[in-house]
Amino acid sequence: MWSPPEIAAGIRRRVAIWAACGAFAFGCLAAAQSLGVDAAIGDAASALQQGRPGEAQLILAAALPQARALGGADKRHAETLVLLARAHRALGDLAEPEGLYREADAVMRSAEGEQSVEYARFLNEVGRYYHTRRKYDIAERYYREAFRIRVEQLGQENAEVAESLCNLAILFENQARFDKAENYYRYALALRRKLLGEKDVKTLETREHFARLLYGMQRTEEAEQLASEARSERRTMLAAEAPRDADPAPPCEASQGRTPELIERTEPEYTEEARIARQEGTVRLEVTIDADGKPHNPHVIQILGLGLDEQALSAVRQWRFRPARIHGKKAACRILLAIDFSLL
């Protein structure tokens, strides 16, 4: 949730710029527009990064008329539109971004050039947007154009080329074009291993995607080898994020008294990577509930992958419980939790 004082401070900064110019100073007015948009872009980008999309949406909606006044070849015009589209997406609104991306497309082509790496990144983002909406034919067109530009501008052995390959592989898997998906996953994984290394999260995600495809193709032995590698690396990452307590509380046992009771729950969010891949399943955790009903030392014991384990950990840390009572006294103990992820 965004902070009203922070929103007010951002608005005051922009109002002060406008007020300082005076009503008839056209040159100063143009400068104020530019500075106001720059401030809005910075404030909104920070809000999005910190998980406050509502604040970002308010800032950008207020700044959009100024951004449009900068003209159709100003990069900040496009940046404002793209950030506003991201804010809407983060708020769960998948309809509004379509028009924003369409407007941004023309500006990006003028500002960055139709064959630029920056324009390819924009096309890739729009492709992911349509992929999320399961508009696969449209997504493929954007992905392919981004891929073409990246290969031409960056060469075949580049991390951004690997990103395009992986996005296309997921799309082909969604469309049951399994042979094509396999080829693209294989090349994307080889590139990411070479360029990013085995332990990079993008390499890990590619292994998780590829293993899922092979399971779906009934190639269990190959799938299990990849999945085992991925689980091992994911487990290492999770252990670094949520190390286990050296002296854990005892397990909760109903025979000893009342076990913890959940009274406040925050739902975990889906990662975009898992959403476009239609990844579903269950994350199982072991967590200590202290005598105040707060969770501590959550530890994933059944991994799902694609960032969903991390999302489960983040959500569970915000849960609140009525604490266990052992022999009539509040006490800390360990419980097992199952967090289900499913798509409509």
C-alpha positions as CSV (number, residue, x, y, z in Angstrom):
1,M,0.0,0.0,0.0
2,W,1.4,3.4,-0.9
3,S,2.0,6.1,1.7
4,P,-0.2,9.3,1.3
5,P,2.6,11.6,2.6
6,E,4.9,10.2,-0.1
7,I,2.3,10.8,-2.8
8,A,1.7,14.3,-1.5
9,A,5.4,15.1,-1.5
10,G,5.8,14.0,-5.1
11,I,2.8,16.1,-6.1
12,R,4.1,19.1,-4.2
13,R,7.5,18.9,-6.0
14,R,5.7,19.0,-9.4
15,V,3.4,21.8,-8.4
16,A,6.3,23.9,-7.2
17,I,8.0,23.6,-10.5
18,W,4.9,24.8,-12.4
19,A,4.3,27.7,-9.9
20,A,7.8,29.0,-10.2
21,C,7.5,29.5,-14.0
22,G,4.6,31.9,-14.2
23,A,1.7,31.6,-16.6
24,F,3.2,33.3,-19.7
25,A,6.8,32.1,-19.7
26,F,6.6,29.5,-22.5
27,G,10.3,28.4,-22.4
28,C,10.1,28.0,-18.6
29,L,6.8,26.1,-19.1
30,A,8.5,23.6,-21.4
31,A,11.3,23.2,-18.9
32,A,8.8,22.6,-16.2
33,Q,7.0,20.0,-18.2
34,S,10.3,18.2,-18.8
35,L,11.4,18.4,-15.1
36,G,7.9,17.4,-14.0
37,V,8.0,14.3,-16.2
38,D,11.5,13.4,-15.1
39,A,10.5,13.6,-11.5
40,A,7.3,11.5,-12.1
41,I,9.3,8.8,-13.9
42,G,11.8,8.6,-11.1
43,D,9.2,8.6,-8.3
44,A,7.0,6.0,-10.2
45,A,9.9,3.7,-11.0
46,S,10.9,3.7,-7.3
47,A,7.4,3.0,-6.2
48,L,7.1,0.1,-8.6
49,Q,10.4,-1.3,-7.5
50,Q,9.3,-1.1,-3.9
51,G,6.0,-2.9,-4.5
52,R,3.7,0.2,-4.5
53,P,2.0,0.1,-7.9
54,G,-1.0,2.1,-6.7
55,E,1.2,5.1,-5.9
56,A,3.0,4.7,-9.2
57,Q,-0.3,4.7,-11.1
58,L,-1.4,7.9,-9.5
59,I,1.9,9.7,-10.2
60,L,2.0,8.6,-13.8
61,A,-1.6,9.3,-14.6
62,A,-1.1,12.9,-13.3
63,A,2.1,13.3,-15.4
64,L,0.8,11.8,-18.6
65,P,-0.6,15.0,-20.1
66,Q,2.8,16.7,-19.6
67,A,4.6,13.7,-21.1
68,R,2.4,13.8,-24.2
69,A,3.1,17.5,-24.5
70,L,6.8,16.7,-24.9
71,G,6.0,15.3,-28.3
72,G,6.0,12.0,-30.1
73,A,9.7,11.6,-30.4
74,D,10.7,12.1,-26.8
75,K,11.8,9.0,-24.9
76,R,10.2,10.2,-21.7
77,H,6.8,10.2,-23.3
78,A,7.3,6.5,-24.0
79,E,8.8,5.8,-20.6
80,T,5.7,7.3,-18.9
81,L,3.4,5.2,-20.9
82,V,5.3,2.0,-20.3
83,L,5.7,2.5,-16.6
84,L,1.9,3.3,-16.4
85,A,1.2,0.0,-18.2
86,R,3.4,-1.8,-15.7
87,A,1.6,-0.2,-12.8
88,H,-1.8,-1.3,-14.2
89,R,-0.5,-4.8,-14.7
90,A,0.9,-5.0,-11.2
91,L,-2.6,-3.9,-9.9
92,G,-4.2,-6.8,-11.9
93,D,-5.6,-4.6,-14.6
94,L,-4.7,-6.3,-17.9
95,A,-7.1,-4.3,-20.2
96,E,-5.7,-0.7,-19.8
97,P,-2.1,-1.5,-20.7
98,E,-3.0,-2.5,-24.3
99,G,-3.8,1.1,-25.3
100,L,-0.8,2.4,-23.4
101,Y,1.6,0.0,-25.1
102,R,0.0,0.8,-28.5
103,E,0.6,4.5,-28.0
104,A,4.1,3.9,-26.7
105,D,5.0,1.8,-29.7
106,A,4.9,4.8,-32.1
107,V,6.9,6.9,-29.7
108,M,9.5,4.3,-29.1
109,R,10.0,3.8,-32.9
110,S,10.6,7.6,-33.3
111,A,12.6,8.1,-30.1
112,E,14.9,5.0,-30.3
113,G,14.7,3.7,-33.9
114,E,12.9,0.7,-35.3
115,Q,16.1,-1.4,-35.3
116,S,17.4,-0.5,-31.9
117,V,18.1,-2.8,-28.9
118,E,15.9,-0.5,-26.8
119,Y,13.0,-1.0,-29.2
120,A,13.5,-4.8,-29.1
121,R,13.3,-4.7,-25.3
122,F,10.0,-2.8,-25.6
123,L,8.7,-5.4,-28.1
124,N,9.7,-8.2,-25.8
125,E,7.8,-6.6,-22.9
126,V,4.7,-6.2,-25.0
127,G,5.0,-9.8,-26.1
128,R,5.1,-10.9,-22.5
129,Y,2.0,-8.8,-21.9
130,Y,0.0,-10.6,-24.6
131,H,1.5,-13.9,-23.5
132,T,0.1,-13.3,-20.0
133,R,-3.3,-12.7,-21.6
134,R,-2.9,-15.9,-23.6
135,K,-3.2,-14.0,-26.9
136,Y,-0.5,-16.3,-28.3
137,D,-0.5,-15.3,-32.0
138,I,0.0,-11.6,-31.1
139,A,2.6,-12.5,-28.5
140,E,4.5,-14.5,-31.1
141,R,4.7,-11.6,-33.5
142,Y,6.2,-9.3,-30.9
143,Y,8.6,-12.0,-29.6
144,R,9.8,-12.8,-33.1
145,E,10.4,-9.2,-34.1
146,A,12.3,-8.6,-30.8
147,F,14.3,-11.8,-31.5
148,R,15.2,-10.7,-35.0
149,I,16.4,-7.2,-33.9
150,R,18.4,-8.7,-31.0
151,V,20.2,-11.2,-33.2
152,E,21.0,-8.5,-35.8
153,Q,22.2,-5.9,-33.3
154,L,23.8,-8.1,-30.6
155,G,24.8,-11.3,-32.3
156,Q,23.6,-14.9,-31.7
157,E,25.5,-15.4,-28.4
158,N,23.9,-12.8,-26.1
159,A,21.8,-13.0,-22.9
160,E,19.0,-11.0,-24.5
161,V,18.8,-13.4,-27.4
162,A,18.6,-16.2,-24.9
163,E,15.7,-14.4,-23.2
164,S,13.8,-14.2,-26.6
165,L,14.5,-17.9,-27.2
166,C,13.1,-18.9,-23.8
167,N,10.0,-16.8,-24.2
168,L,9.3,-18.4,-27.6
169,A,9.9,-21.8,-26.1
170,I,7.3,-21.2,-23.4
171,L,4.9,-19.9,-26.0
172,F,5.4,-23.0,-28.2
173,E,4.9,-25.3,-25.2
174,N,1.6,-23.4,-24.4
175,Q,0.5,-24.1,-28.0
176,A,1.5,-27.8,-27.8
177,R,4.2,-27.3,-30.4
178,F,6.5,-29.5,-28.4
179,D,9.2,-30.3,-30.9
180,K,9.7,-26.6,-31.6
181,A,9.6,-25.8,-27.9
182,E,12.3,-28.4,-27.2
183,N,14.7,-27.0,-29.7
184,Y,14.3,-23.4,-28.4
185,Y,14.6,-24.5,-24.7
186,R,17.7,-26.5,-25.6
187,Y,19.4,-23.5,-27.3
188,A,18.3,-21.0,-24.6
189,L,19.7,-23.3,-21.8
190,A,23.0,-23.8,-23.6
191,L,23.3,-20.0,-24.1
192,R,22.4,-19.2,-20.5
193,R,24.8,-21.8,-19.2
194,K,27.6,-20.4,-21.3
195,L,26.9,-16.6,-20.8
196,L,25.4,-16.5,-17.3
197,G,26.7,-19.6,-15.6
198,E,25.0,-22.6,-14.0
199,K,24.0,-20.7,-10.8
200,D,22.3,-17.8,-12.4
201,V,18.5,-17.6,-11.7
202,K,17.7,-17.3,-15.4
203,T,19.7,-20.5,-16.1
204,L,17.8,-22.1,-13.3
205,E,14.4,-21.0,-14.6
206,T,15.2,-22.4,-18.1
207,R,16.0,-25.8,-16.5
208,E,12.7,-25.7,-14.7
209,H,10.8,-24.8,-17.9
210,F,12.6,-27.5,-19.9
211,A,12.1,-30.2,-17.3
212,R,8.3,-29.4,-17.3
213,L,8.2,-29.8,-21.1
214,L,10.0,-33.1,-21.0
215,Y,7.7,-34.4,-18.3
216,G,4.8,-33.4,-20.5
217,M,6.4,-35.3,-23.4
218,Q,6.6,-38.5,-21.2
219,R,10.4,-38.3,-21.3
220,T,10.6,-39.0,-17.6
221,E,14.3,-39.9,-17.2
222,E,15.6,-36.8,-19.0
223,A,13.1,-34.6,-17.2
224,E,14.1,-35.9,-13.8
225,Q,17.7,-35.3,-14.4
226,L,17.0,-31.6,-15.3
227,A,14.5,-31.2,-12.5
228,S,16.9,-32.7,-9.9
229,E,19.6,-30.2,-11.0
230,A,17.0,-27.4,-10.8
231,R,15.7,-28.4,-7.3
232,S,19.2,-28.6,-5.9
233,E,20.1,-25.1,-7.1
234,R,16.8,-23.7,-6.1
235,R,17.2,-25.2,-2.6
236,T,20.6,-23.5,-2.3
237,M,19.1,-20.2,-3.2
238,L,16.3,-20.6,-0.8
239,A,18.6,-21.6,2.0
240,A,20.6,-18.4,1.5
241,E,17.3,-16.4,1.7
242,A,15.8,-18.3,4.6
243,P,18.4,-20.2,6.6
244,R,17.2,-22.8,9.1
245,D,17.4,-22.1,12.8
246,A,20.2,-23.9,14.5
247,D,18.0,-24.6,17.5
248,P,14.5,-25.1,16.2
249,A,11.3,-25.2,18.3
250,P,9.7,-28.6,18.8
251,P,7.0,-29.9,16.5
252,C,3.5,-29.0,17.3
253,E,1.5,-31.9,18.7
254,A,-2.2,-31.8,19.3
255,S,-1.8,-34.4,22.1
256,Q,0.1,-31.8,24.1
257,G,-2.4,-29.0,23.8
258,R,-3.8,-26.6,21.3
259,T,-1.9,-26.2,18.0
260,P,-1.5,-22.8,16.2
261,E,-4.6,-21.5,14.5
262,L,-4.3,-19.2,11.4
263,I,-6.1,-15.9,12.0
264,E,-4.6,-13.6,9.3
265,R,-3.5,-14.7,5.9
266,T,-1.9,-12.9,3.0
267,E,-2.2,-14.6,-0.4
268,P,1.0,-15.2,-2.3
269,E,1.4,-13.6,-5.7
270,Y,2.0,-15.5,-8.9
271,T,5.3,-14.6,-10.7
272,E,4.9,-13.6,-14.3
273,E,7.3,-16.4,-15.2
274,A,5.1,-19.0,-13.6
275,R,1.9,-17.4,-15.0
276,I,2.9,-17.5,-18.6
277,A,4.1,-21.1,-18.2
278,R,0.8,-22.0,-16.5
279,Q,2.8,-23.5,-13.6
280,E,0.6,-24.9,-10.9
281,G,1.2,-27.0,-7.8
282,T,2.0,-26.8,-4.1
283,V,4.8,-25.4,-2.0
284,R,5.3,-27.1,1.3
285,L,7.0,-25.3,4.2
286,E,8.0,-26.0,7.7
287,V,7.7,-22.9,10.0
288,T,8.0,-22.0,13.6
289,I,5.1,-20.1,15.2
290,D,6.3,-18.2,18.2
291,A,4.5,-17.6,21.5
292,D,3.1,-14.3,20.0
293,G,1.7,-16.1,16.9
294,K,4.3,-14.8,14.5
295,P,6.0,-17.1,12.0
296,H,9.8,-17.5,12.1
297,N,12.4,-19.5,10.2
298,P,10.2,-20.7,7.3
299,H,11.9,-23.4,5.3
300,V,10.7,-24.9,2.0
301,I,10.6,-28.7,2.0
302,Q,8.8,-29.2,-1.3
303,I,9.9,-27.0,-4.2
304,L,7.7,-25.8,-7.0
305,G,10.1,-23.4,-8.8
306,L,9.8,-20.3,-11.1
307,G,9.9,-18.0,-8.1
308,L,6.7,-19.4,-6.5
309,D,8.7,-20.8,-3.5
310,E,10.0,-17.3,-2.8
311,Q,6.5,-15.9,-3.1
312,A,5.2,-18.5,-0.6
313,L,7.9,-17.6,1.9
314,S,7.1,-13.9,1.5
315,A,3.4,-14.5,2.1
316,V,3.8,-16.8,5.1
317,R,6.1,-14.3,6.9
318,Q,3.1,-11.9,7.0
319,W,0.6,-14.5,8.4
320,R,-0.5,-14.4,12.0
321,F,-1.7,-17.2,14.2
322,R,-3.3,-17.8,17.5
323,P,-0.3,-19.4,19.2
324,A,-0.1,-23.0,20.5
325,R,-0.8,-23.7,24.1
326,I,1.2,-26.5,25.8
327,H,0.0,-27.4,29.3
328,G,-2.1,-24.2,29.3
329,K,0.8,-21.8,28.4
330,K,1.6,-20.1,25.1
331,A,4.5,-21.8,23.4
332,A,6.5,-21.8,20.2
333,C,6.4,-24.9,18.0
334,R,6.9,-26.0,14.4
335,I,4.1,-26.7,11.9
336,L,3.9,-27.8,8.3
337,L,2.1,-25.6,5.7
338,A,0.9,-26.3,2.2
339,I,0.6,-23.3,-0.2
340,D,-1.4,-24.0,-3.3
341,F,-0.8,-22.1,-6.6
342,S,-3.5,-22.5,-9.2
343,L,-4.6,-20.5,-12.2
344,L,-8.2,-19.9,-13.3
